[in-house]
Amino acid sequence: MKLIHLSDLHLGKRIYEYSMIEDQAFILDRITDIIDSERADGVIIAGDVYDKATPSAEAVGLFDCFLSSLAKRSIPVFVISGNHDSPERIAFGSQIMSEQRVYMSPVYGGSVEPVTLTDAYGEVDVWLLPFIKPANVRRFFENGLTDSYTDALRTAIDAMPVDRSRRNVLVTHQLVTGSTRSDSEEISVGGTDNVDASVFESFDYVALGHIHSPQSCGSPVIRYCGTPLKYSFSEAKDNKSVTVIELGKKGNVSYRTVPLTPLHDMVELKGTYDEVMFKGFYDGTTWGDDYTHITLTDETDIPDAVARLRTVYHRLMHLDYDNTRTRTDAVTEQGAQVQSRSPLELFGDFFELQNGRPMSEEQRSFIGNRIEKIWEDR
């Protein structure tokens, strides 16, 4: 059985003042081509379908077109809600859509039932577990549940009637400990939303969403496929792809990636204004139309620099300077950066100042869980 693993489409996303809808429509067409060429038996979308809980009409329309095109191919599609999605909106119409083999995760209600597929080796159970927090699980399991995400996921999974003699695929949207993050992800305060990979030991493959760079976590079969597009300049050097999962008989699982080429890439350039504007500075065939972050190293600001640079770099997203002045400003503005630090980091600084030593791991975990509980209850 061959499954296509996608996640974090973030339909409707805007980066600086630029809408990504055109780029997203283009990449979904390319993904559809891959699904066809691979003759896939199913498609997984592991959360963050939209960039906002209340997506724009054009974002909803784009996803509708994508789902409709997949439904016409008569292959099952599995979709869960991520932390950016509204679980209720993702679940809307799920009973009707399941008749077309489009399975949308319901709002978490304390139990999860599998969708069962069949191939030459027997049955494969696909489990749809949307993004959940400890507070979501605590409503249904009062006894002994702590505030940690690991305990919450373990409790939710233990309640699932997983038959380990069969092949099992879990689709979920969580932050697994040890995964490498980028600037475009929304991570819970203090990093307390980490989940230990050991909670997934019952599954033959775990199709993860949430992290934007493709990677495996502790095991080749616990995998983030990453975003289909670059959504921040911290991802500029990433190679985006689609993950293709191949399930053989029980215990035989492999994956490979198929690269994705975007309509417009995302690049970073650095140099003086004269260097950046020199025709030989860039290849002239791609960067002029790609989303660009330029860092000028001139000691004085260039008048009307953005407009002038956009005569060459038509999709200039961001301009900044790296010179003596900005490096000095960076030192004097360190105090202002306190506002961007997490409460757990600030508490850690306070603790060390008062006690002359950093918090232990046990203390850090306790405070992190307390902070997370406050944020959940707000």
N, C-alpha and C positions, 0 to 999 in steps of 0.2 A: 504494500500500500504506500502510495506517495502523497504526502501532504505538503502544502505550501504554508510556511509560517511567516505571518506579517504582524506588525504591531505599530502603535504610536503614529497613526496617520496624521493626527492633529489637523484635521480638515478645518479650513477657515482661519488658520493661523496667519498672523501678521508679524513681520519682523521689521522693526523700525516703522516706517510708513508704508511698507510694501505688503500687499496681499499676496499670499502664496497659492491662491486658487488655481491660476493658470498652470503653475508648476505641478501642483497636486493632480490636476486632471491629466496632465501629460504623463506623469509617472504611474498613475493608475492604469492608463492605457498600456504602458510598457509591461506592467505587472500582469495584466490580462494576457498579453502576448506570451509571457513566460509560462503562465498557467496552461495555455494552449499547447505550447511547444513541449512542455514537460508531461502533458497528458495527466495532469494531477487528478487524484481521487478525492481531494477535499482541500479547503482553504481555511486557515485559522487566522483570526484577527484578534490579537491578545491585548485589547484595551486601548484607551485614548484614541477612539475613533475621531472624536472632535477635540478642538483645542479649548472649548469652553463648555460648561454645563448647559448653557443656553446658546446653542450654535446658531450661526447665521443661516438665512434661507438658502443661500448659495452653497454653503457647506452641506446642509441636509440634502439638497438637490443632487450634489455631486456624489454623495454616498448612496443615495437612492439609485442613481444611474449605475454605479459600480455593482451594487447588490443585484440589480435587475439583470445586468449582463452575465453575472455568475450564475444566477438562477436559470437563465436560458440554457446554460451548459449542463444542467441537471447534475451538478456535483454539490455535495453538502458544504455549507459554509458555517463556521462556528465563530460567533462574535461575543466578546464579553465587554463590560464597562471597565474603564480605567479610572484613575483618580481625577482626570480632567472631565470625565463624562458624568452625566446624570444617569444613575442606574435605572430610574423610572423611564426616562426617555429611550434608553437603549432597549429596555424590556417591552416597550409599547409595540403591540401587534405581534408579539412573539408566537402566540398560538396559531395565528393565521399564517405567518411566514414559515413556521415549521412544516406546514403542509407542502411548501416548495423546497424543503430541505435547507432552509436558512434558519439556523438555530441561534437565537439571541438570549444571552444570559438573563434570567429573572433577577429581581431584587433579592439579595441574600435573605433567606428565611430560616436558616438553621439546618437546612439539608440540601444536598445536591444529588441529582439523579443523572446517570450517564446517557449519552446518545451512543447507540451501538452501531458500528459499521461491520461489514463482513468482507473478507477477501479469501484468497486460496488457503491461508493458514488459519482461518477461523475468525473469531470475533475480536474487535477492537473497541474498547470503551473510551469515549471522549468525555471528559469532565470539565464543565464550565464553572470556574470559581472566580467571580468578579473581584475587583479591588475591595478589600475589607479592612477595617480597623478593629482594634480590640473592642471598642464600644459596640460595633455591629454584631460581634459574636457574643458579647456578654448578655445581650438581650435574650439569648436562647440557651446559654450555658452558664448558669450562675456559680456552680460549685467549683471552687479552686482555680478559677481563671484569673491570671495576673493581668497586668497592663502591658505586657510585652507582645509585640507583633508575632514573634516566634510561637509563643504559647497560643495566641489566637488562631494562627494558621494551623498549628498542630491539632488544636481542638476541632476546628472546622473539618480538617482532613480525616481525623479519626472517626468523625460522625458519618463519613461517606462510606457506603457499602462496597469498598474496593475488593474485587476478587483478584488476588495476586497470581492466580494460575492463568489469567487472561492477560492480554496486552492492554495497557492503560496509558492514555495520554491526558495530561492535565494542562488546561489552559488557564493561566492566572496572571495577575498584574501586581507584582510586589517588588520590593527592593531586597535582593538577596545579598547577604553579607559578602564583602570582597569584590563586588562588581565595581567597574570603573565608570564614573559619571561624567557628564558634560554640563555646560552652563545652562542648557535649555530645559533641564529637567526640574520638576517641582518636587523637592525632597522635604519630608516632614521635619519640623523643628528639632534641632539637635541630633539628627540622624537616628532617632529612636525607632524608626520604622523598619530597621533591618530585620530580615528573616533568615534564620540559619538553614542552609541547604539540606540538612538532615531531615527536615519535615517532609521532603519529597521522595523519600526512599521507596514508597509503594509504586512509583510510576516508571514506566519504560521510557517516557519522554515528557519533559516539562517545557511547554511553549510559553515563555515569559514575555511580558511587556513591561514597560516603565523606563528602562535604561535605553539611551539612544544610540549607543555604540554596540555593534554586534560582538557577542562574547559568550563563552560558556562559564559556568560558575561551579567550580569544584568537581564537576563531572561533565563530559561531553554532551550528555543527554539532558542537562539542565541549562537551557540556552535562551539568551536574548537575541532576537534577530536584528534589533536596531530599527531606527526610523528609515523610511524609504528615501527621505530627503534630509539635507543638512539644515538644522534649525538654529544654529548659533555658530559664531566663528571659532568657538572651541572645537567644533566638529570639522573644520575646514580640511583637515588632512585625513579624515575618515574615508573609507571606501564603503559606500552604501551597497546593500545587496538584499536579495531575497533568500531565505533559508529553505532548502528543500529537504524534507525528512523522508527517509525510506524505512519502512517497517517490514522486516522479514518475519520469520517465526519468532516465538517468544525468546527474548534475550538477544535478538539480532536487530539492532537499530543503528542507522548511520545518518549523517546529514552532510550536505555540501551547500555552497552558496553560489548564486548566480548574480553577477554584478549588475548594478543599475546605473545608467548614465542619465543625469538630469537634463532638463531643458536649459537651465542656467546653473552653473556651478557656484560655489562660494569660495572666495580666495582672499588672502591677506597680502598686502604689499607694503613695503617700507623703504623710504629713501627721501631725498630732498625733492622739492617740487619739480625742479628741472630734471632730475633723474626719472621721476615717475612719469613725467609728461614726454620724455624722450621716446621716440618711436620704437627703438630697439629694446626698451626696458621690459616690454611684455610681448607675447607672441603675436598679438594683433588679430588672432582668429577666435579666441575664446574669452579672454579676460575683459575685453571691452564690453561684452554683453553679460558678463557674470556678475553676481552680487559681490560687492567688493568692500573691504575694510582697508583703508589707507592710513598709514601712520607716517606723517611728515617729520623729518628730522631738522628742518630749517630752524635757526635760532629765533627768527621773527615770524609772526603769523603772516600768511599769504592773503592779501585782500581778496574777498569773494572766492575763496579757494574751492568751495563745494561746487559752485556753478561752473567754474573753469575746469575743474577735474571731470565733471560730468559730460563735458564735450567729448571726452575720450572714454571715460568709464561710465557708461550710460546708466548703470544700476549701482552707483556708489551708495552704499547703505550708511557707512559710518566713517567719519574723519576725526583723527586726533593727532596730537603732536608728542614727540619724544625728544625733548631738548633740555637744556639746563634749567629753564624756567619750570617746565612741567615736573621735572624730577624734584626740584625744590618744593613745589606746591604739594607734591605727593607726600613729602615728609610732614609738612605743616598741616595737612588734612587728615592725618592718621586718626586724630580724635573723632572726626566726623564719621570715620568708618565704623565706629562702635555700633552705629545704628544698623549696619548691615550684618552684624554678627549674631549668631543664634543665642537665645537665652542660656542654653547649656554652656556655651563657650564663655559667656559673660559671668555666669555663676562660677565656672571653673577658675577664671581669673581672680574673682573675689575670694574664693576659698583659699587659693594659693597665697594671696596677699595676706590673709588673716592668719594662716596656719604655717606658712613657710614651706609648704610642700604641696604637690598636686594631689587631686583626689585619686583615690584608688579606683580600680575598675568597678568594684562593687558599689562604691559611693556614686560614681559617675552613672552607672546603670540605674540606681535608685532615683537619683535626681532627674535623669532623663525621662524615666517612666512617669514621675510626678508631673513634669512639665508637659509631657504628651497628654496626660489625663486632663490637665487644665485646658489644653487647646481643644480636645475632643468635646468637652462639656460646654464650651463657649457658644 
